[in-house]
Amino acid sequence: MVAVTVFNSRPELRPHLSPDRDGELICLCTGPSRKNVKMTDKRFVLLHASDNVLVCCARVTAGESVMLEGKSVTLHTEINVGHKVARVNIAKGARIIKYGAPIGSATDDIAFSRHVHLHNMKSDYIPSHTRESKQREE
C-alpha cells in the first residue's frame, strides 16, 4: 500500500493514483503541468526534474523495500541522509545530475536504485579524497 500526502488544497491541482501499462502506480497531476509523476518513497526526494539521482532525507537500511519511480525495489545497502540513489540506470562515464546540474561522473555502471556515492562516482570539478583513491596514487 502506498500512502500519499496532498499538501495542495485546490481540487484542480490534487493528484490521483492510477496504474500505468505495467500495473505500477503513478500519480496523475491534474493541474496545469499535467505531467505523470511516478510514486517515490517519502524518504527520497527529487530535487529537479532532470536529475538522474534521488536524495535520501531519512536513513533507509539495507534490505528495506521502497517505492522508487513507481517501482518497488529492495535496497542492497544502507542509504544515509544526503546520499543518493540512481533514479535511472547510469552508464560508466555518464554525468551525475543533481539540482539540475552535473555534479560529477559515474566511475562504474550504476543500476537503477543503487547507492550513488564516492565508491562509484567522482567529482569533475575537485579531487575526491578517499582511502581507495589514496591507495591508487601510491
GIFENBEL-V940764 format. One record per pair of residues at least 6 apart in sequence whose ideal C-beta (glycine too) atoms are under 8 Angstrom apart, sorted by sequence separation. I is the first residue (numbers start at 1). J is the second residue. D is the distance in whole Angstrom. If there is no record, write none. Layout:
i->I j->J d->D
i->I j->J d->D
This chain:
i->8 j->14 d->6
i->19 j->25 d->6
i->20 j->26 d->5
i->29 j->35 d->6
i->40 j->46 d->7
i->60 j->66 d->6
i->66 j->72 d->7
i->67 j->73 d->8
i->79 j->85 d->6
i->90 j->96 d->7
i->96 j->102 d->7
i->97 j->103 d->7
i->110 j->116 d->6
i->114 j->120 d->8
i->122 j->128 d->5
i->127 j->133 d->8
i->18 j->25 d->7
i->19 j->26 d->7
i->29 j->36 d->8
i->65 j->72 d->6
i->66 j->73 d->6
i->95 j->102 d->4
i->96 j->103 d->5
i->6 j->14 d->5
i->17 j->25 d->5
i->18 j->26 d->6
i->28 j->36 d->6
i->29 j->37 d->6
i->46 j->54 d->6
i->47 j->55 d->6
i->65 j->73 d->7
i->96 j->104 d->5
i->6 j->15 d->7
i->17 j->26 d->7
i->27 j->36 d->7
i->28 j->37 d->8
i->45 j->54 d->7
i->46 j->55 d->8
i->65 j->74 d->5
i->66 j->75 d->6
i->95 j->104 d->7
i->96 j->105 d->7
i->17 j->27 d->6
i->18 j->28 d->5
i->26 j->36 d->5
i->27 j->37 d->5
i->44 j->54 d->4
i->45 j->55 d->5
i->64 j->74 d->7
i->65 j->75 d->8
i->75 j->85 d->8
i->95 j->105 d->6
i->96 j->106 d->6
i->106 j->116 d->8
i->110 j->120 d->5
i->118 j->128 d->6
i->4 j->15 d->7
i->16 j->27 d->7
i->17 j->28 d->7
i->26 j->37 d->7
i->27 j->38 d->7
i->44 j->55 d->7
i->63 j->74 d->6
i->64 j->75 d->5
i->94 j->105 d->7
i->95 j->106 d->8
i->110 j->121 d->8
i->119 j->130 d->8
i->15 j->27 d->4
i->16 j->28 d->6
i->26 j->38 d->5
i->27 j->39 d->6
i->44 j->56 d->6
i->45 j->57 d->5
i->63 j->75 d->7
i->84 j->96 d->8
i->93 j->105 d->6
i->94 j->106 d->5
i->108 j->120 d->5
i->118 j->130 d->5
i->4 j->17 d->7
i->15 j->28 d->6
i->26 j->39 d->7
i->43 j->56 d->6
i->44 j->57 d->7
i->62 j->75 d->6
i->93 j->106 d->6
i->107 j->120 d->6
i->119 j->132 d->8
i->15 j->29 d->5
i->16 j->30 d->7
i->24 j->38 d->7
i->25 j->39 d->5
i->40 j->54 d->6
i->43 j->57 d->6
i->54 j->68 d->7
i->61 j->75 d->8
i->62 j->76 d->6
i->84 j->98 d->7
i->92 j->106 d->5
i->106 j->120 d->6
i->107 j->121 d->6
i->2 j->17 d->7
i->15 j->30 d->7
i->24 j->39 d->8
i->43 j->58 d->4
i->60 j->75 d->6
i->62 j->77 d->5
i->91 j->106 d->7
i->92 j->107 d->7
i->106 j->121 d->5
i->107 j->122 d->5
i->13 j->29 d->7
i->14 j->30 d->7
i->20 j->36 d->8
i->42 j->58 d->8
i->43 j->59 d->8
i->62 j->78 d->5
i->90 j->106 d->5
i->92 j->108 d->5
i->105 j->121 d->7
i->13 j->30 d->7
i->43 j->60 d->6
i->61 j->78 d->5
i->68 j->85 d->7
i->92 j->109 d->5
i->104 j->121 d->5
i->105 j->122 d->6
i->12 j->30 d->6
i->13 j->31 d->4
i->60 j->78 d->7
i->69 j->87 d->6
i->91 j->109 d->6
i->104 j->122 d->5
i->12 j->31 d->6
i->41 j->60 d->8
i->59 j->78 d->7
i->60 j->79 d->5
i->68 j->87 d->7
i->69 j->88 d->8
i->90 j->109 d->7
i->104 j->123 d->5
i->105 j->124 d->6
i->59 j->79 d->7
i->89 j->109 d->7
i->90 j->110 d->4
i->96 j->116 d->6
i->103 j->123 d->7
i->104 j->124 d->5
i->10 j->31 d->8
i->59 j->80 d->6
i->89 j->110 d->7
i->104 j->125 d->8
i->15 j->37 d->7
i->17 j->39 d->7
i->44 j->66 d->7
i->59 j->81 d->6
i->89 j->111 d->6
i->102 j->124 d->7
i->2 j->25 d->6
i->4 j->27 d->7
i->43 j->66 d->7
i->56 j->79 d->5
i->58 j->81 d->7
i->89 j->112 d->5
i->44 j->68 d->7
i->56 j->80 d->7
i->57 j->81 d->6
i->86 j->110 d->5
i->88 j->112 d->6
i->104 j->128 d->8
i->41 j->66 d->4
i->56 j->81 d->6
i->86 j->111 d->7
i->87 j->112 d->7
i->96 j->121 d->5
i->41 j->67 d->5
i->56 j->82 d->7
i->86 j->112 d->5
i->90 j->116 d->7
i->40 j->67 d->6
i->41 j->68 d->7
i->55 j->82 d->7
i->56 j->83 d->5
i->86 j->113 d->6
i->39 j->67 d->5
i->40 j->68 d->6
i->55 j->83 d->8
i->56 j->84 d->7
i->85 j->113 d->6
i->86 j->114 d->5
i->40 j->69 d->6
i->55 j->84 d->6
i->56 j->85 d->7
i->85 j->114 d->7
i->95 j->124 d->8
i->39 j->69 d->8
i->40 j->70 d->8
i->54 j->84 d->7
i->85 j->115 d->6
i->86 j->116 d->6
i->38 j->69 d->4
i->39 j->70 d->5
i->53 j->84 d->4
i->54 j->85 d->5
i->84 j->115 d->7
i->85 j->116 d->6
i->38 j->70 d->3
i->53 j->85 d->7
i->83 j->115 d->6
i->84 j->116 d->4
i->38 j->71 d->8
i->53 j->86 d->6
i->54 j->87 d->5
i->83 j->116 d->8
i->84 j->117 d->7
i->52 j->86 d->7
i->53 j->87 d->6
i->83 j->117 d->6
i->4 j->39 d->7
i->52 j->87 d->5
i->51 j->87 d->6
i->52 j->88 d->5
i->79 j->115 d->6
i->2 j->39 d->6
i->5 j->42 d->8
i->77 j->114 d->8
i->52 j->90 d->6
i->75 j->113 d->7
i->76 j->114 d->7
i->77 j->115 d->5
i->3 j->42 d->8
i->73 j->112 d->8
i->76 j->115 d->8
i->73 j->113 d->4
i->75 j->115 d->8
i->44 j->85 d->7
i->46 j->87 d->7
i->71 j->112 d->8
i->25 j->67 d->8
i->52 j->94 d->8
i->71 j->113 d->8
i->52 j->95 d->8
i->53 j->96 d->6
i->55 j->98 d->7
i->69 j->112 d->8
i->26 j->70 d->5
i->52 j->96 d->7
i->53 j->97 d->7
i->68 j->112 d->8
i->25 j->70 d->6
i->52 j->97 d->5
i->53 j->98 d->6
i->68 j->113 d->5
i->24 j->70 d->4
i->51 j->97 d->5
i->24 j->71 d->6
i->50 j->97 d->6
i->51 j->98 d->6
i->51 j->99 d->7
i->48 j->97 d->8
i->51 j->100 d->7
i->20 j->70 d->7
i->48 j->98 d->8
i->50 j->100 d->5
i->47 j->98 d->6
i->48 j->99 d->6
i->49 j->100 d->7
i->47 j->99 d->5
i->48 j->100 d->3
i->47 j->100 d->7
i->53 j->116 d->5
i->2 j->67 d->6
